[in-house]
Amino acid sequence: MHYRFLTIVAVALLSLLVSCRPEETRDDAPKAYYDLKGFIENQIVYLNEKKPEVSKTAILGSKRETSKTREVDWKKELELFVQADINKPSYRQSYEVLQNGPLSYEYRIKPGNDLPVSYLKIDTDSVLKQPLRVEALIRASNKVYNSEKKLLLNAVKRNNLLEINTYDVTGYQKLIFVEKKVFGIHGEIGL
């Protein structure tokens, strides 16, 4: 009897959590802006299957390190590009649409809005309507922390598919009372 009661309570709580899911996590909500997240997530699946060799250069301050590998966690590697997607319902009125298709999209944050993505630019292929080039700027700041990340991603068309071939993340982090740390990552994917 006690076990059955706990099971019913657990099922009721689970269904309550699922039904109260915030709108931000819904992927079926209509998109106000270009669906960058969908493109990046498809590329993550593709790259995880192909396991291409990646030549990666990382820079932190004056230190530079280059490596080549096929063992890449693509979800983690391209996470910032997913974060650059501005299709959250709460962002719907926060961006000025400077250009909206058929091949180029550009969105800039409206004055008075304090959101991480300052701008997002996407140039698409004329046939596939998928990104050939993505550029975004992500900023964060508060009383003790300030950071900026500029994202750049390029894709090429192969066998009637678009595949990411290079990606860059450059920027800085600045903590109060600590020197600004400049960083950069450049990746070249050999598909």
N, C-alpha and C positions, 0 to 999 in steps of 0.2 A: 504494500500500500504506500509506504513512504517513498520507495523508489519510483513508483508510478507518478506520484505527486511532483517529485523533483524533475522528472522527464517532462511533464506537462508545463511546469514553470519554465524550464529551459527552452522548450519549443516556443512558448509564448513570448519570452524575452527576445529570442532570436528573430521571430517574425516582427516584433516591434522595432528592433534595430534595423532590420532590412527595410521596413516600410517607412522609417524615419530617416532614411538615407538622404544626406543633403543633395540638393540639385547639382552642386558643383561636380559630383562624381559621376553623374549620368552621362554616358557616351551617346545616348539616343536623343539628347536635347538638340534642337536646331542650332546650327553653327552660325554665329554672326560674322565671323571672320574666316579666313582660309584655315583649313584643318591641318595645321603643321603637326600636331600630336599624332594624328592618324598616319601620316606619311612616315614619321620617324619610327613609330612602333612597327610598321610593316618592314622598314629597313632593318630594324633590330632582329626580327624573325629571320629575314633573308640572310643577314650577315652571320647569325648564329648557326644557320644551316651550312653556309658556304665555307666558313672559317678561313677567310682570306688572310694573307700575311699583311701585317701592318707595320709600317715604319713610323715610329713615333719619336718626336723630339719634345722634351720637357725642359722648361726654363724656370728657374726660381732665383730671382735676383741676378747674380752674375754666374750662377752655376747652370750648366747645360748638360743634358744627358740624352743620348740617342739609343734606341733599341728597336729590334725587329722581333715580332712574335705573331703566332696564330692564336694564342690563348688570350682572348679578349672578352671581358664581360661587357657586351655591347649595350645592355640596359644601363649599366653604370657609366660607360664611356660616353653615351649620347644623352644622358640624363638632363643636362643643361638645355639641350635643344627641345626636349619635351617640356621643360619648365618655361621655355620661351613662347609656348602656345598661349594665346590670349582668349581662347574660347571658353571662358568660365562665365556662367550667367551673371555673376556679380560684376564682371568687367564690361558687360554689354554696351553701356553708355559711356565708357571711360576713354575710348580711343577715337581719334579723328581719322577718318578714312581719306587718305590723300590720293590713293589709286586703288581701284578695285576691279582687276581683270581687264581684258581677257587673259593677258599673259603676265602682268605685274600687279603686285599687291603691296601697299605700304600703309602702315598704321602707326600713328604717333599718339602718345598719351596726351590727353587734354589737360590744360592748366588746372591746377587745384586737385588733381588726382595723385594719390601716393601709392602707386603699384610698382612692382619690381621691374616689369618690362617697359622700358622707355620708348622703344620703337621696334618694329618688326617689318622687314622687307623681304619679299619673296618674288623671284622671277621663275616662271614656269615654262615648261616645254609646250610648244604650240599644239602638239598632237595629244600627248598624254595628260597635259594639264597638271603635271606634278613638278615639284621644285627642281630647278637646275642650280639655283643659288639661293641661300637663305642668309640673312644678316639680322642680328638682333643685339640689343644692348640691355643688360640686366643690371640694375643698381639696387643697393641696399644701404641704408644708413640709419643710425640712431645716435644716442649721446656718446657711446663708446666705440662704435664700429662704423666703418665706411668701406664699401667695396663696389667694384665695377667690373663687369665681364662683357667683353665684346665677342660675339659668336659669329662664325662664318663657316658655311658648309657649301660644298660644291658637289654636284652630281653629274654623271655622264650617261648617255644613252647607249646601251649595249643590248643587242637582241630584243629590241623594242621594249626594254625595261630601263628605268632610271635607277642607277646605283650610286651611292655616295662614294666619291673617290678621294676627297680631302675634307678635313675639318680643322678649325682653329678656334682656340679659346685664349684670349689675351685679357689681361686686366691687372687689378691690384687689390690688396686688402690693407686696411689701415686701422689699427687699434689705437685708442688714445694712449699717449705716452710711449708708443712703440713706432719704430720707423715703418714707412710704407713698404710693403712687400709686393714686388712686381712679379707676375708669373705669365707663362705662356705654354700652350700645348699645341703642337702641330702634328696631325696624323695623315698619312698617305696610305690608302687602302689599295692593295694590289690584287684586283679581281681578275 
